[in-house]
Amino acid sequence: MWWVDALPWLAGEGAGGFEDWYLVGDWPALGGLSAHAVSGPPGRAHDAVAKLAGTGAGALYGLRRGDPESVAQPCATWLSKPAGMPYAEFDERMAALLDAPGASLWQRQLVLGPTPEFCLISPTPLELPVPAELVSARRRLR
């Protein structure tokens, strides 16, 4: 579990919060959940859980590129792909950065809250090769 300082999607100005990362080996099961979550009416069970979430935010992220074990690194940068840029170009521009040791790029798959589409995890803050609004935070293990 990580403590992350001052993220805009957490409750209150300058509020910090906890962040958990769990690596799972069976993405097809999560992919089925993703397809079901965005199709058809969510139903009473989903609505009941959503009411309990309050001001929380969360997401499931799929590894886009890099080392999955990098989730243990202390820097997280959330960003969105520049508008109008194809994913192939975005991936190409980010490739060299993500071949660095300890870096990985994660893409949001399922979401609760307003987090950007991508999360870049790295040992130190990195200069991005794409124009983007960034939300960066240092993370501390708790």
N, C-alpha and C positions, 0 to 999 in steps of 0.2 A: 504494500500500500504506500502511496506517495502523498505528500502534502504539496500542493501547487498553489502558489501565491497569485492573487489578483487576476482572475479570469473573468471577462465580461459576462459570460453566461451563468456565473454563479451569483447567488442572491446578494445584493448590496454592492455599493460602490467600493472597489478595492478588496472585495471578499476573496478569501482563499477557500480551498476545499480539498477533499480527498479524491484521489484517482486510483483506481485499481485496474490492473492489466492481467488478463488470464489468457494464456496461449492454449488454443484447442487444436486438436489434430483432425477434426472431422468437419471440414467446411461444408460438405454437401448437406449435412443436417441443418446447419445454420442458413444455408442458401434456401432450403425449403421453407424455413421460418420466415426469411426475408420475403419470399414470393407471396406467402400467405398473409403477412402483415400488411402488405400494400394492395391487396386485392379483396374486394367484397367488404361488407360491413364488419367492423372489428368485433362486435358482439359484447354482451354484458361482462364477461370475464375481463376482457381487455380494458373496458371502461372503468371497472372497479380498481384494477391495478393502476391505471393512469391517474386516477384521483389521489391515490396514495403517494404518488411521486412528488407532489408539491412543487417546490422550486428546483428540484434536482435536474441534472442533465446527464445524459449517457449516450453511448453509441457502441455498436459493434464495428470493428475495423478489420478489413482484410489487408494482408500484406501486399503491397504493390511492388516493392523492390527493397532489397537489402537483407540484413541478418535479423531474423525474428527475435533473437536473444538480446538485441539492442534495446528492448523495452526497459532494460535495467539502467539505461543511461540517464544522466541528470537533466538534459535539456529537451524540452518539447516545444515545437513551433507548429501552430495550426495555421493553415492557409487554404485558400481556394484557388483553383486553376483559373488563370486569367480568362475573362470572358472572351469567347470567340476562338480561343486557342484549342485546336484539336488535341485529344488525349495523346495521340502518337507524338506530336511535337512536344507536349509537356513532358512525357516520359523521356524523350531524347535529351531534352535540356537538363533534366534532373539526373540522368544516368551517371555521369562522372561523380557528382556529389554523393550519390548513394552507393558507389563502389568503395567509399572511404570506410575504414574499419569502424564498427559500432554505430553506423547510421542506417536508418530504415525509414521508408515512407509507407504510411498506412492510409487506406482510403475508407471513408465512412460507408457502411453497408446498411445498417439500421440505426435509427437515431431517436433520441428523446431530448429535445432542446435544440438550441440554435448554433451548435458547433460547426465550424467550417468543414469542408469536404475532406481535407487531408490533415494528417498529423505526421510531422517529421521528428523523429527521435534521434538524438545525437549526443556525443560526449561533451561537445562544446557548441556554442551558437555558430551556425553556418550562414554564409552569405549565399542567398539563393540566386540561381541563374535565370529566374523568371520574375517579371514585375508582379508583386502581390501584396495585398494588405496582410500583415502578419500579426499573430498573437503569440508571443513567446513567453515561456515561463521556466524558471528553474524549479526542479523537483527535488524533494528531499525524502528519503525513505523514512517511514514511521513504523 
